[in-house]
Amino acid sequence: MGRQLRKVVYCPDRWLKAVVGRIAENQGKGEHT
């Protein structure tokens, strides 16, 4: 957990893009379904 937290703080752009992408995919699938 500690390592992941450090990575999130070190690379917020990558983490944000990954989270936003997942949320967008989930929302899109939910809306389509």
MMTF fields as JSON, N, C-alpha, C and O atoms, coordinates in Angstrom:
{
  "mmtfVersion": "1.0.0",
  "mmtfProducer": "UNKNOWN",
  "numBonds": 131,
  "numAtoms": 132,
  "numGroups": 33,
  "numChains": 1,
  "numModels": 1,
  "chainsPerModel": [1],
  "groupsPerChain": [33],
  "chainIdList": ["A"],
  "bondAtomList": [4, 2, 8, 6, 12, 10, 16, 14, 20, 18, 24, 22, 28, 26, 32, 30, 36, 34, 40, 38, 44, 42, 48, 46, 52, 50, 56, 54, 60, 58, 64, 62, 68, 66, 72, 70, 76, 74, 80, 78, 84, 82, 88, 86, 92, 90, 96, 94, 100, 98, 104, 102, 108, 106, 112, 110, 116, 114, 120, 118, 124, 122, 128, 126],
  "bondOrderList": [1, 1, 1, 1, 1, 1, 1, 1, 1, 1, 1, 1, 1, 1, 1, 1, 1, 1, 1, 1, 1, 1, 1, 1, 1, 1, 1, 1, 1, 1, 1, 1],
  "groupList": [{"groupName": "MET", "atomNameList": ["N", "CA", "C", "O"], "elementList": ["N", "C", "C", "O"], "formalChargeList": [0, 0, 0, 0], "bondAtomList": [1, 0, 2, 1, 3, 2], "bondOrderList": [1, 1, 2], "singleLetterCode": "M", "chemCompType": "L-PEPTIDE LINKING"}, {"groupName": "GLY", "atomNameList": ["N", "CA", "C", "O"], "elementList": ["N", "C", "C", "O"], "formalChargeList": [0, 0, 0, 0], "bondAtomList": [1, 0, 2, 1, 3, 2], "bondOrderList": [1, 1, 2], "singleLetterCode": "G", "chemCompType": "PEPTIDE LINKING"}, {"groupName": "ARG", "atomNameList": ["N", "CA", "C", "O"], "elementList": ["N", "C", "C", "O"], "formalChargeList": [0, 0, 0, 0], "bondAtomList": [1, 0, 2, 1, 3, 2], "bondOrderList": [1, 1, 2], "singleLetterCode": "R", "chemCompType": "L-PEPTIDE LINKING"}, {"groupName": "GLN", "atomNameList": ["N", "CA", "C", "O"], "elementList": ["N", "C", "C", "O"], "formalChargeList": [0, 0, 0, 0], "bondAtomList": [1, 0, 2, 1, 3, 2], "bondOrderList": [1, 1, 2], "singleLetterCode": "Q", "chemCompType": "L-PEPTIDE LINKING"}, {"groupName": "LEU", "atomNameList": ["N", "CA", "C", "O"], "elementList": ["N", "C", "C", "O"], "formalChargeList": [0, 0, 0, 0], "bondAtomList": [1, 0, 2, 1, 3, 2], "bondOrderList": [1, 1, 2], "singleLetterCode": "L", "chemCompType": "L-PEPTIDE LINKING"}, {"groupName": "LYS", "atomNameList": ["N", "CA", "C", "O"], "elementList": ["N", "C", "C", "O"], "formalChargeList": [0, 0, 0, 0], "bondAtomList": [1, 0, 2, 1, 3, 2], "bondOrderList": [1, 1, 2], "singleLetterCode": "K", "chemCompType": "L-PEPTIDE LINKING"}, {"groupName": "VAL", "atomNameList": ["N", "CA", "C", "O"], "elementList": ["N", "C", "C", "O"], "formalChargeList": [0, 0, 0, 0], "bondAtomList": [1, 0, 2, 1, 3, 2], "bondOrderList": [1, 1, 2], "singleLetterCode": "V", "chemCompType": "L-PEPTIDE LINKING"}, {"groupName": "TYR", "atomNameList": ["N", "CA", "C", "O"], "elementList": ["N", "C", "C", "O"], "formalChargeList": [0, 0, 0, 0], "bondAtomList": [1, 0, 2, 1, 3, 2], "bondOrderList": [1, 1, 2], "singleLetterCode": "Y", "chemCompType": "L-PEPTIDE LINKING"}, {"groupName": "CYS", "atomNameList": ["N", "CA", "C", "O"], "elementList": ["N", "C", "C", "O"], "formalChargeList": [0, 0, 0, 0], "bondAtomList": [1, 0, 2, 1, 3, 2], "bondOrderList": [1, 1, 2], "singleLetterCode": "C", "chemCompType": "L-PEPTIDE LINKING"}, {"groupName": "PRO", "atomNameList": ["N", "CA", "C", "O"], "elementList": ["N", "C", "C", "O"], "formalChargeList": [0, 0, 0, 0], "bondAtomList": [1, 0, 2, 1, 3, 2], "bondOrderList": [1, 1, 2], "singleLetterCode": "P", "chemCompType": "L-PEPTIDE LINKING"}, {"groupName": "ASP", "atomNameList": ["N", "CA", "C", "O"], "elementList": ["N", "C", "C", "O"], "formalChargeList": [0, 0, 0, 0], "bondAtomList": [1, 0, 2, 1, 3, 2], "bondOrderList": [1, 1, 2], "singleLetterCode": "D", "chemCompType": "L-PEPTIDE LINKING"}, {"groupName": "TRP", "atomNameList": ["N", "CA", "C", "O"], "elementList": ["N", "C", "C", "O"], "formalChargeList": [0, 0, 0, 0], "bondAtomList": [1, 0, 2, 1, 3, 2], "bondOrderList": [1, 1, 2], "singleLetterCode": "W", "chemCompType": "L-PEPTIDE LINKING"}, {"groupName": "ALA", "atomNameList": ["N", "CA", "C", "O"], "elementList": ["N", "C", "C", "O"], "formalChargeList": [0, 0, 0, 0], "bondAtomList": [1, 0, 2, 1, 3, 2], "bondOrderList": [1, 1, 2], "singleLetterCode": "A", "chemCompType": "L-PEPTIDE LINKING"}, {"groupName": "ILE", "atomNameList": ["N", "CA", "C", "O"], "elementList": ["N", "C", "C", "O"], "formalChargeList": [0, 0, 0, 0], "bondAtomList": [1, 0, 2, 1, 3, 2], "bondOrderList": [1, 1, 2], "singleLetterCode": "I", "chemCompType": "L-PEPTIDE LINKING"}, {"groupName": "GLU", "atomNameList": ["N", "CA", "C", "O"], "elementList": ["N", "C", "C", "O"], "formalChargeList": [0, 0, 0, 0], "bondAtomList": [1, 0, 2, 1, 3, 2], "bondOrderList": [1, 1, 2], "singleLetterCode": "E", "chemCompType": "L-PEPTIDE LINKING"}, {"groupName": "ASN", "atomNameList": ["N", "CA", "C", "O"], "elementList": ["N", "C", "C", "O"], "formalChargeList": [0, 0, 0, 0], "bondAtomList": [1, 0, 2, 1, 3, 2], "bondOrderList": [1, 1, 2], "singleLetterCode": "N", "chemCompType": "L-PEPTIDE LINKING"}, {"groupName": "HIS", "atomNameList": ["N", "CA", "C", "O"], "elementList": ["N", "C", "C", "O"], "formalChargeList": [0, 0, 0, 0], "bondAtomList": [1, 0, 2, 1, 3, 2], "bondOrderList": [1, 1, 2], "singleLetterCode": "H", "chemCompType": "L-PEPTIDE LINKING"}, {"groupName": "THR", "atomNameList": ["N", "CA", "C", "O"], "elementList": ["N", "C", "C", "O"], "formalChargeList": [0, 0, 0, 0], "bondAtomList": [1, 0, 2, 1, 3, 2], "bondOrderList": [1, 1, 2], "singleLetterCode": "T", "chemCompType": "L-PEPTIDE LINKING"}],
  "groupTypeList": [0, 1, 2, 3, 4, 2, 5, 6, 6, 7, 8, 9, 10, 2, 11, 4, 5, 12, 6, 6, 1, 2, 13, 12, 14, 15, 3, 1, 5, 1, 14, 16, 17],
  "groupIdList": [1, 2, 3, 4, 5, 6, 7, 8, 9, 10, 11, 12, 13, 14, 15, 16, 17, 18, 19, 20, 21, 22, 23, 24, 25, 26, 27, 28, 29, 30, 31, 32, 33],
  "secStructList": [7, 2, 2, 2, 2, 2, 2, 2, 2, 2, 7, 2, 2, 2, 2, 2, 2, 2, 2, 2, 2, 2, 2, 2, 2, 2, 2, 2, 2, 2, 2, 2, 7],
  "xCoordList": [0.84, 0.0, 0.882, 0.626, 1.918, 2.804, 3.428, 3.492, 3.887, 4.519, 3.516, 3.843, 2.301, 1.281, 1.035, 0.942, 0.932, 0.689, 1.815, 1.565, 3.051, 4.192, 4.09, 4.322, 3.743, 3.634, 2.558, 2.736, 1.448, 0.349, 0.84, 0.541, 1.588, 2.076, 3.169, 3.296, 3.963, 5.076, 4.572, 5.063, 3.588, 3.048, 1.545, 0.784, 1.099, -0.341, -1.0, -2.166, -0.258, -0.837, -1.237, -2.365, -0.312, -0.618, -1.774, -2.699, -1.715, -2.768, -4.113, -5.128, -4.11, -5.369, -5.924, -7.115, -5.065, -5.531, -6.121, -7.161, -5.461, -5.952, -7.31, -8.235, -7.423, -8.693, -9.797, -10.899, -9.499, -10.516, -10.928, -12.11, -9.955, -10.272, -11.183, -12.148, -10.883, -11.716, -13.121, -14.106, -13.215, -14.541, -15.313, -16.5, -14.655, -15.33, -15.82, -16.944, -14.982, -15.39, -16.582, -17.556, -16.507, -17.609, -18.889, -19.949, -18.8, -19.993, -20.533, -21.739, -19.639, -20.077, -20.776, -21.842, -20.188, -20.806, -22.171, -23.145, -22.241, -23.52, -24.565, -25.713, -24.17, -25.143, -25.58, -26.768, -24.629, -24.969, -25.856, -26.803, -25.533, -26.322, -27.607, -28.434],
  "yCoordList": [-1.193, 0.0, 1.252, 2.209, 1.225, 2.384, 2.696, 3.853, 1.651, 1.887, 2.499, 3.443, 1.97, 2.507, 3.983, 4.809, 4.303, 5.703, 6.578, 7.648, 6.125, 6.935, 7.119, 8.213, 6.051, 6.147, 7.163, 7.967, 7.124, 8.068, 9.498, 10.373, 9.734, 11.094, 11.465, 12.625, 10.46, 10.736, 10.942, 11.819, 10.132, 10.248, 10.464, 9.558, 11.64, 11.91, 11.933, 11.562, 12.367, 12.435, 11.042, 10.831, 10.093, 8.721, 8.15, 7.56, 8.327, 7.773, 8.415, 7.727, 9.724, 10.43, 9.92, 9.626, 9.818, 9.354, 7.95, 7.655, 7.094, 5.712, 5.709, 5.021, 6.474, 6.508, 7.115, 6.573, 8.237, 8.897, 7.96, 7.857, 7.281, 6.353, 5.239, 4.884, 4.692, 3.594, 4.105, 3.456, 5.246, 5.8, 6.071, 5.759, 6.639, 6.945, 5.647, 5.584, 4.616, 3.331, 2.768, 2.325, 2.785, 2.247, 3.032, 2.438, 4.341, 5.169, 4.904, 4.745, 4.857, 4.612, 3.262, 3.166, 2.22, 0.888, 0.931, 0.392, 1.566, 1.629, 2.35, 1.913, 3.453, 4.214, 3.394, 3.337, 2.762, 1.97, 0.798, 0.454, 0.188, -0.981, -0.473, -1.269],
  "zCoordList": [0.0, 0.0, 0.0, -0.732, 0.831, 0.914, -0.44, -0.855, -1.121, -2.433, -3.399, -4.119, -3.42, -4.337, -4.023, -4.931, -2.749, -2.358, -2.894, -3.45, -2.728, -3.202, -4.708, -5.223, -5.409, -6.872, -7.233, -8.148, -6.516, -6.804, -6.613, -7.425, -5.547, -5.272, -6.271, -6.665, -6.679, -7.594, -9.024, -9.735, -9.447, -10.818, -10.76, -11.101, -10.338, -10.243, -11.615, -11.751, -12.635, -13.985, -14.454, -14.901, -14.349, -14.814, -14.009, -14.567, -12.693, -11.826, -12.167, -12.278, -12.331, -12.649, -13.974, -14.082, -14.976, -16.296, -16.176, -16.767, -15.417, -15.267, -14.569, -15.0, -13.498, -12.743, -13.604, -13.682, -14.247, -15.088, -16.221, -16.549, -16.812, -17.909, -17.422, -18.098, -16.262, -15.731, -15.44, -15.792, -14.809, -14.468, -15.765, -15.857, -16.742, -18.015, -18.651, -19.148, -18.637, -19.228, -18.471, -19.079, -17.145, -16.332, -16.606, -16.801, -16.622, -16.851, -18.255, -18.442, -19.235, -20.616, -20.727, -21.335, -20.145, -20.204, -19.527, -20.052, -18.372, -17.649, -18.486, -18.565, -19.11, -19.905, -21.115, -21.432, -21.785, -22.975, -22.582, -23.288, -21.438, -20.998, -20.369, -19.924]
}
